[in-house]
Amino acid sequence: MTVQVGLFEAKTRLSELVEQVESHGEPVVITRRGKPVARLVPVGPQDSHIEEALALLLAVRQSSKPGSASLRELIDGEGRR
């Protein structure tokens, strides 16, 4: 069962709510004036895969060296025939 908590209560009980989400794995919905506005969810294993993929992409980006051709030369180059 998903727990719903008002925004003010969530601010005052944040540590407790995080512990609850961590230990039980159940999300907590935060509401403002009775309407859901945010969800506090446990971090899943898929999140670590996303972080690993982003780190790999950043490493590739940093190790690549741009060529001397300008963007216009690349557009007009042999790949555009």
N, C-alpha and C positions, 0 to 999 in steps of 0.2 A: 504494500500500500504506500503510495506516494504521500509524503508529509507536505502540507502547505503551511507557510509561515509568512506573516506580514513583514514588510521591509524593516520597520523599527525593531521588531523582535529579532529578526535575523541579524541586525547590526549588533544588538546587545548579546546575542547568543552564538555568534559566528564560530568561535572555537568549538563549542559543544556540537553545533550542527556539522562542522567538518569532521569531527570525530565520529559522529553518528553515520555519516555517509561512508567514511572510511571503513568502519567496523561492520556495518550491515550491508553496504553496497546499494542501498536504496537512495534514489535521488530526493532532493528537497526542492520544492517549488517555492520561489519567493514571490509574494504578491504585493501589489500596491493598490490600495483601495479595493481589495477583493479580486483584482484581475492579475493573472500570472504574468510576470515580467522577466523572470530569470529562473534558471535551474542550476542547482549545485549537484554535480554528478561525480562519481568516482572516476579516476583516471584508469583507462583500460589498456590492455596490451597493445591495441592498435595505435594508440597515441605514441608509443615509443617507436613504432615503425615509421610513423610520419616524421618524427624528429630525426631519426636516422637518415631517412631519404633527404630531408632538407639539408642536413649536415653534409651528405655526399654531394648534393647539387652545389652547395656553396664551395666545397673543396674543388670541384671540377671547374667552377667559374673562376676561382682565384688562380688556378694553375694554367688556365688557357691564356694564350697570348693573341691579341687581336692582330690580324694581318695588316699589311700596309695599304690595302685597297680601301677606297672610300665606299660609302654606302651606294652612291650613284654608280660606281664602277661595278660593284657586285650586282646591282639591279640590271644594268645594261650588259653584263658579262655573258659568258657562254651559256649559262643556265637559262637564259631568257629566249633562246631561239626557237 
